[in-house]
């Protein structure tokens, strides 16, 4: 008998809903991006929250319609509870709780970072842990050992800016619209990586991107006539080099033969190419989801919610939204 989970994601500036059957079969995935933020060069939390309020009901209804299901067929509601913008989370999370209560079905809160790990599972449903998980998003950069589903060991994270955050900030320095990741990649395609930007090394398996962003800032200040495409290409090479270097270190340190990469930055074609070359050289299996599963979506939340429910049962309605929290079960907070 099929088990249907409705996932809801409102951690930042995408209002998303998805219906996933049995944890791995995506019946629908609807994402409404809030274009208003492009006017300000970044996400405005108050505007994000207001847009979620306006969009969440039509997005959920569209997800149900595309799945061909009435809401009465839903068995579980899963929603992102952390980390993210509090105002945004406080739209999707209470909505999910209310729906759960009204339908008399269980509710599960999902850590957004864990959702990115389950995006890999959606693309590769036969994947079995352990494997090395790499999360590269606008707000987070993480290296994890996924020892089992819902069980993680952190190897390294960013000590300052996240990888995706650095892409967005450099895009703004170059006068590119928000979100900046795809704009940097597009501009870099017409440039040459002729500028030797530094790749900060905080030690161990941690990341640092703040110094790289600052180096771009000073270079633009000191070279006003520079070709912007060359700056974008050079920055992209340096940022990707930092990620590839850490993945190589982590594979050597752990001996893991499978590496899964997810998060918005994983949509970058140059990153995929370079980690693919590393996989060929080192002999590990590389798993990267399709672009639609890399960026924020609710299918990954539904997939993670299904697994958490199977292992730990439902969450209480008193589960709070949190702006920051590590990738760990809600019951451990």
C-alpha positions in Angstrom: 0.0 0.0 0.0 1.4 3.4 -1.0 2.4 6.0 1.6 2.1 9.6 0.5 4.1 12.4 2.1 3.4 16.1 1.5 6.6 18.1 1.9 6.6 21.9 2.5 9.7 24.1 2.2 9.8 27.8 3.1 13.3 28.3 4.6 14.4 31.2 2.4 13.0 32.7 -0.8 11.4 29.7 -2.5 7.8 28.6 -1.6 7.8 24.9 -2.4 5.5 21.9 -2.0 5.9 18.3 -3.2 4.1 14.9 -2.9 6.4 11.9 -2.6 5.3 8.3 -2.6 7.1 5.8 -0.3 10.0 8.2 0.2 11.6 8.0 -3.2 8.9 8.5 -5.9 8.3 12.1 -6.7 4.7 12.6 -7.9 4.9 16.4 -7.9 7.4 19.2 -7.1 6.3 22.8 -7.3 8.7 25.7 -6.5 7.7 29.3 -6.7 10.7 31.6 -6.6 10.3 35.1 -5.3 11.6 37.4 -8.0 11.1 40.5 -5.9 14.5 40.0 -4.2 16.4 40.6 -7.4 15.5 44.3 -7.0 17.6 44.4 -3.8 20.5 42.2 -4.7 19.7 39.7 -2.0 16.9 38.2 0.1 14.8 40.6 2.2 13.5 38.5 5.1 10.3 40.5 5.6 9.4 40.4 1.9 10.2 36.7 1.8 7.8 36.0 4.7 5.0 38.0 3.2 5.4 36.2 -0.2 5.3 32.8 1.5 2.0 33.8 3.2 0.5 34.7 -0.2 1.9 31.7 -2.1 1.8 28.7 0.2 -1.8 27.7 -0.3 -1.8 27.9 -4.1 1.6 26.1 -4.2 0.4 23.2 -2.0 -2.8 22.9 -4.0 -0.8 22.8 -7.2 1.4 20.1 -5.8 -1.7 18.0 -4.9 -3.3 18.6 -8.3 -0.1 17.6 -10.2 0.1 14.4 -8.0 -3.5 13.6 -8.8 -4.4 13.3 -5.2 -7.0 14.8 -2.9 -5.5 16.1 0.4 -7.4 13.3 2.2 -5.0 10.8 0.6 -2.0 12.3 2.3 -0.5 10.2 5.1 2.2 12.5 6.5 3.1 16.2 6.4 6.7 17.1 6.5 8.0 20.7 6.7 11.4 22.5 7.2 11.8 23.7 10.7 15.4 24.9 10.5 17.8 26.4 9.6 16.6 29.4 7.7 15.0 32.8 7.9 12.7 32.7 11.0 9.9 34.7 9.3 9.9 32.4 6.4 10.0 29.2 8.5 7.1 30.6 10.5 4.9 30.4 7.5 5.5 26.8 6.3 6.0 25.2 9.6 2.7 26.3 11.2 0.8 25.6 8.0 2.1 22.0 8.0 1.2 21.6 11.7 -2.3 23.0 11.0 -2.8 20.7 8.0 -1.6 17.7 10.1 -4.0 18.5 12.9 -6.9 19.1 10.6 -6.4 15.9 8.7 -5.6 13.9 11.8 -2.3 12.6 10.3 1.3 12.8 11.7 3.7 15.7 11.2 7.5 15.6 11.0 9.9 18.5 11.1 12.9 18.3 8.8 16.3 20.0 9.0 16.9 21.7 5.6 20.5 20.4 5.5 19.3 16.9 5.9 16.9 17.6 3.0 19.8 18.2 0.7 21.3 14.8 1.6 18.0 13.2 0.7 17.9 15.0 -2.6 20.8 12.6 -3.5 18.6 9.7 -2.5 15.8 10.9 -4.7 18.1 10.8 -7.8 19.7 7.5 -6.7 17.0 5.6 -4.8 19.2 2.5 -4.5 22.0 4.4 -2.7 23.0 2.8 0.6 25.2 4.5 3.2 27.9 5.0 4.2 29.0 7.8 1.8 30.6 11.2 1.9 28.0 13.9 1.8 28.9 17.4 0.5 26.4 20.2 1.0 27.1 23.4 -1.0 24.3 26.0 -0.7 23.7 29.7 -0.3 23.9 29.4 3.5 25.8 26.3 4.2 29.0 24.4 3.2 29.3 21.0 4.9 31.4 17.8 4.7 29.7 14.9 6.3 30.0 11.2 6.7 26.5 9.8 6.1 27.0 6.6 8.2 23.3 5.7 7.8 20.1 7.5 6.8 19.5 10.2 9.5 22.9 9.6 11.1 25.8 12.0 10.3 29.3 12.8 11.4 30.5 16.3 10.5 34.0 16.5 9.1 34.2 20.2 8.2 32.2 23.3 7.5 32.7 26.9 6.6 34.2 29.2 9.2 32.7 32.3 7.5 30.8 32.7 4.2 29.2 29.7 2.6 30.2 28.8 -0.9 26.9 29.9 -2.4 27.0 33.1 -0.4 30.4 34.0 -1.9 29.0 33.4 -5.4 26.1 35.8 -4.6 28.3 38.5 -3.1 30.8 38.4 -5.9 27.9 38.6 -8.4 26.8 41.7 -6.7 30.3 43.2 -6.9 30.2 42.5 -10.6 26.8 44.2 -11.0 25.0 40.9 -11.7 21.4 40.3 -10.6 20.4 38.1 -7.7 20.5 35.1 -7.4 24.2 35.3 -8.5 25.3 31.7 -8.8 24.0 31.0 -12.3 24.9 34.6 -13.4 28.5 34.1 -12.4 28.6 30.8 -14.3 27.0 32.4 -17.3 29.5 35.3 -17.3 32.5 33.1 -16.6 31.7 31.1 -19.8 32.8 34.1 -21.8 35.9 34.8 -19.8 39.4 33.5 -19.0 40.7 32.4 -15.6 43.8 34.6 -15.8 43.6 36.1 -12.3 45.2 34.1 -9.5 42.8 34.7 -6.7 43.8 33.1 -3.4 42.1 30.0 -2.0 41.9 30.5 1.8 42.9 27.4 3.9 41.6 27.5 7.5 43.0 24.1 8.1 41.6 20.6 8.6 38.5 20.0 6.5 37.0 23.3 7.0 36.2 25.9 4.3 36.7 29.7 4.1 35.3 31.9 1.3 35.3 35.3 2.9 38.9 36.1 2.0 38.3 35.1 -1.6 35.3 37.4 -1.8 37.4 40.2 -0.4 40.2 39.5 -2.9 37.7 40.0 -5.7 36.5 43.3 -4.1 40.1 44.7 -3.9 40.9 43.5 -7.4 37.9 45.3 -8.9 38.8 48.4 -6.9 42.4 48.4 -8.2 41.7 47.3 -11.7 38.6 49.3 -12.9 39.2 48.4 -16.5 39.3 44.7 -16.0 37.2 42.4 -18.1 34.3 41.3 -15.8 34.1 37.9 -17.5 37.7 37.2 -16.6 37.0 38.1 -13.0 34.0 35.8 -12.9 35.9 32.9 -14.5 38.9 33.4 -12.1 36.7 33.5 -9.1 34.8 30.4 -10.1 38.0 28.5 -10.6 39.3 29.5 -7.2 36.0 28.7 -5.4 35.7 25.3 -7.1 39.3 24.5 -6.4 38.6 25.0 -2.7 35.8 22.6 -2.8 37.6 20.0 -4.9 40.6 20.1 -2.6 38.5 19.4 0.5 36.7 16.6 -1.2 40.0 15.0 -2.1 41.2 15.3 1.4 38.0 13.9 2.9 38.1 10.9 0.5 41.7 10.1 1.5 40.9 10.6 5.2 37.7 8.4 5.3 38.4 5.9 2.6 34.8 6.2 1.4 34.2 5.1 -2.2 31.0 7.1 -2.8 30.6 10.9 -2.7 27.2 12.7 -3.0 27.1 16.4 -3.7 24.0 18.5 -3.3 22.8 22.1 -2.6 22.4 25.0 -5.0 26.1 25.3 -5.9 26.0 21.7 -7.1 24.1 23.0 -10.0 27.2 24.7 -11.3 28.5 23.0 -14.4 32.1 23.8 -13.8 32.0 22.3 -10.3 30.3 19.2 -11.6 33.0 18.9 -14.3 35.9 19.3 -11.8 34.6 17.0 -9.2 33.9 14.5 -12.0 37.5 14.6 -13.0 38.6 14.1 -9.4 36.3 11.1 -9.2 37.9 9.6 -12.3 41.4 10.2 -10.9 40.6 8.8 -7.4 38.2 6.1 -8.4 35.2 7.0 -6.3 31.6 7.0 -7.4 30.2 10.6 -7.8 26.5 11.2 -7.2 25.0 14.6 -8.1 21.3 15.1 -8.4 19.6 16.9 -11.3 19.6 20.7 -11.0 16.0 20.8 -9.8 16.9 18.7 -6.8 20.1 20.7 -6.1 18.3 24.0 -5.5 15.8 24.4 -2.7 12.7 22.1 -3.2 10.1 20.3 -1.1 10.6 16.9 -2.6 13.8 16.5 -0.6 11.9 17.6 2.5 9.2 15.0 1.9 11.8 12.3 1.3 13.7 13.1 4.5 10.4 13.4 6.4 9.3 9.9 5.3 12.5 8.4 6.5 12.5 10.2 9.8 8.9 9.1 10.4 9.8 5.5 9.7 12.7 5.6 12.1 11.6 8.0 14.9 7.8 8.5 14.5 5.9 11.8 14.5 7.1 15.1 16.0 5.2 17.1 18.6 3.4 20.3 17.5 5.6 22.2 19.9 8.6 21.8 17.6 10.0 25.3 17.1 11.4 27.0 14.1 15.1 27.7 14.4 17.3 30.1 12.4 20.4 28.0 13.1 20.9 24.4 14.1 23.2 21.6 13.2 22.2 18.6 11.1 20.7 16.5 13.9 17.3 15.0 14.8 14.8 17.5 16.3 14.6 15.3 19.4 18.3 16.0 20.1 17.7 19.8 20.4 
